[in-house]
Amino acid sequence: MEKKDGIFEEYHDNGQLRLKETWKDGKKDGIFEEYYDNGQLAGKGRCKDGKKDGVSEDYDEDGQLWRKRTYKDGKLIEKEYTN
């Protein structure tokens, strides 16, 4: 089986982008973005060697930031709710 490498996208049934993520050597590595079926950004963050790393942000369906989480080597180290 071939390992994923590059940018991959998945779509909602209505054709809107659902997920965009970067893979390297079969592991998530780089920026990822998730979207609601209305096209609005639901969340974004970064992975390194298949693990979340850095700040991930989650948005409500109106585009308002409601949560920030900070990861290091896949472990949650900080969580902040914004509203």
Long-range contacts (C-beta under 8 A, 24 or more apart in sequence): 12-37, 13-37, 21-47, 22-47, 36-61, 45-69, 45-71, 48-73, 50-74
